[in-house]
Amino acid sequence: MFMRLVLIALFSITICVVSDATAENAKKRIIASTTQIADFARQIAGDRMEVRSILAPGADPHTYQPTPDDVQLVLEADLCLENGLHLEGKNWMGTLAKDAGKPLVTATDGISPLTIDSKGEKVADPHAWFSLKNAAVYVNNITRACIQLDPAAEEEFKARAVLYLQQLRVLDAWIKNQVNRIPINRRILVTTHDAFNYFCTEYKFNANNNYLSIAPVGWSTGAEVGGGMTPERRRMVVDSISSSGAPAIFVETSVNPKQIREIAKETNVRIGGELYSDSMGEENTAGETYIGMMRENVLLIVNALQ
């Protein structure tokens, strides 16, 4: 009887020790709203944390409707990351984090956003990651958030950030070199919706449109501010294509291509390919990371326009 009690006590102690060790070694969990932000977080966190994205590749953050699975995912999070600037239509990421009582970091904090005119109202353009300088701001914000979540790994996070920021600088120089292969008069970027303002401004596309996107649909494809296509906007795009002699126009992975295909047919301009815009590519594709997404977009644009 005595030995039985000893064994039970030892077994109970073992369970407690294992449980404590498991809890101590459990990875922190970061839940990001978009695929781009999730990739930035993975570059910084490495294998030290688990990073998940609510949006799947090809999903549209402007019109996304959270599911019960998303609610559960956020309930299990230690930290939530959002883009902000109204990218997440109707503030769905902020609402999920608030309802779950989870800390939320806005990755665009500190960025000076471009503004666009929507029905006479100036609104901030949320697609800030298409500028490599802004991408660095995302990374720095996420690095600080990771350090706050796991202070013991501060030097590890900072070291990853230094390397990744250097990769972004190299990417920026490479993009400029590639874009310079396109004659100035052929640097006309027409896409489905206003996702490429930062890209056009940074790399000098659409000079006749103040280096902003030429697109039939506003930056939100839903009922948010700036959303939808008006007859005036469609006419502006058709006129821009006709007067500029654009060699090609582009569809996007996260937006229905019907409208841009109709415009291509109407203006007798070919479709240059499909660009990654509001989300990255599927797993095991060339565009599954931010750097891969940017690289593939640039190669597609250059090949179609030069």
SULFENUR-V318779 format. One record per residue. N is the residue number from 1. RES is the residue in three letters. NEAR is the number of other ideal C-beta (glycine too) atoms within 10 Angstrom. Layout:
# SULFENUR-V318779
N/RES/NEAR
N/RES/NEAR
This chain:
# SULFENUR-V318779
1/MET/5
2/PHE/6
3/MET/7
4/ARG/8
5/LEU/9
6/VAL/10
7/LEU/10
8/ILE/10
9/ALA/10
10/LEU/10
11/PHE/10
12/SER/10
13/ILE/10
14/THR/10
15/ILE/10
16/CYS/10
17/VAL/10
18/VAL/10
19/SER/10
20/ASP/10
21/ALA/10
22/THR/9
23/ALA/8
24/GLU/7
25/ASN/7
26/ALA/10
27/LYS/13
28/LYS/16
29/ARG/17
30/ILE/26
31/ILE/29
32/ALA/27
33/SER/29
34/THR/25
35/THR/28
36/GLN/27
37/ILE/30
38/ALA/22
39/ASP/21
40/PHE/29
41/ALA/27
42/ARG/21
43/GLN/22
44/ILE/27
45/ALA/25
46/GLY/14
47/ASP/7
48/ARG/16
49/MET/20
50/GLU/17
51/VAL/24
52/ARG/16
53/SER/23
54/ILE/27
55/LEU/23
56/ALA/10
57/PRO/18
58/GLY/17
59/ALA/17
60/ASP/20
61/PRO/27
62/HIS/26
63/THR/18
64/TYR/22
65/GLN/9
66/PRO/18
67/THR/10
68/PRO/7
69/ASP/9
70/ASP/19
71/VAL/12
72/GLN/11
73/LEU/19
74/VAL/24
75/LEU/13
76/GLU/12
77/ALA/22
78/ASP/16
79/LEU/24
80/CYS/25
81/LEU/30
82/GLU/25
83/ASN/23
84/GLY/23
85/LEU/20
86/HIS/19
87/LEU/27
88/GLU/24
89/GLY/21
90/LYS/16
91/ASN/15
92/TRP/19
93/MET/30
94/GLY/16
95/THR/13
96/LEU/24
97/ALA/22
98/LYS/13
99/ASP/12
100/ALA/17
101/GLY/8
102/LYS/16
103/PRO/13
104/LEU/20
105/VAL/22
106/THR/19
107/ALA/30
108/THR/20
109/ASP/13
110/GLY/11
111/ILE/23
112/SER/10
113/PRO/17
114/LEU/22
115/THR/12
116/ILE/17
117/ASP/11
118/SER/17
119/LYS/9
120/GLY/5
121/GLU/10
122/LYS/8
123/VAL/20
124/ALA/19
125/ASP/23
126/PRO/28
127/HIS/25
128/ALA/24
129/TRP/27
130/PHE/23
131/SER/19
132/LEU/22
133/LYS/14
134/ASN/21
135/ALA/25
136/ALA/18
137/VAL/18
138/TYR/26
139/VAL/21
140/ASN/17
141/ASN/20
142/ILE/27
143/THR/23
144/ARG/17
145/ALA/23
146/CYS/29
147/ILE/18
148/GLN/12
149/LEU/19
150/ASP/18
151/PRO/9
152/ALA/8
153/ALA/19
154/GLU/14
155/GLU/9
156/GLU/16
157/PHE/23
158/LYS/15
159/ALA/13
160/ARG/20
161/ALA/21
162/VAL/10
163/LEU/11
164/TYR/19
165/LEU/17
166/GLN/10
167/GLN/12
168/LEU/20
169/ARG/13
170/VAL/12
171/LEU/17
172/ASP/18
173/ALA/11
174/TRP/14
175/ILE/20
176/LYS/14
177/ASN/10
178/GLN/17
179/VAL/19
180/ASN/14
181/ARG/10
182/ILE/21
183/PRO/9
184/ILE/10
185/ASN/10
186/ARG/15
187/ARG/21
188/ILE/24
189/LEU/26
190/VAL/26
191/THR/25
192/THR/30
193/HIS/28
194/ASP/26
195/ALA/26
196/PHE/30
197/ASN/27
198/TYR/25
199/PHE/27
200/CYS/24
201/THR/18
202/GLU/19
203/TYR/23
204/LYS/14
205/PHE/25
206/ASN/22
207/ALA/13
208/ASN/11
209/ASN/19
210/ASN/9
211/TYR/19
212/LEU/19
213/SER/29
214/ILE/23
215/ALA/29
216/PRO/23
217/VAL/25
218/GLY/24
219/TRP/27
220/SER/23
221/THR/26
222/GLY/16
223/ALA/11
224/GLU/21
225/VAL/14
226/GLY/23
227/GLY/17
228/GLY/15
229/MET/16
230/THR/12
231/PRO/7
232/GLU/8
233/ARG/15
234/ARG/16
235/ARG/11
236/MET/15
237/VAL/26
238/VAL/14
239/ASP/12
240/SER/19
241/ILE/21
242/SER/13
243/SER/9
244/SER/19
245/GLY/10
246/ALA/25
247/PRO/14
248/ALA/20
249/ILE/27
250/PHE/25
251/VAL/20
252/GLU/25
253/THR/22
254/SER/24
255/VAL/23
256/ASN/14
257/PRO/15
258/LYS/10
259/GLN/19
260/ILE/23
261/ARG/14
262/GLU/12
263/ILE/20
264/ALA/21
265/LYS/10
266/GLU/12
267/THR/17
268/ASN/8
269/VAL/19
270/ARG/12
271/ILE/16
272/GLY/21
273/GLY/16
274/GLU/17
275/LEU/24
276/TYR/26
277/SER/25
278/ASP/28
279/SER/22
280/MET/28
281/GLY/18
282/GLU/13
283/GLU/7
284/ASN/6
285/THR/14
286/ALA/12
287/GLY/23
288/GLU/17
289/THR/18
290/TYR/27
291/ILE/18
292/GLY/16
293/MET/26
294/MET/24
295/ARG/17
296/GLU/20
297/ASN/23
298/VAL/20
299/LEU/13
300/LEU/18
301/ILE/26
302/VAL/15
303/ASN/14
304/ALA/19
305/LEU/20
306/GLN/14
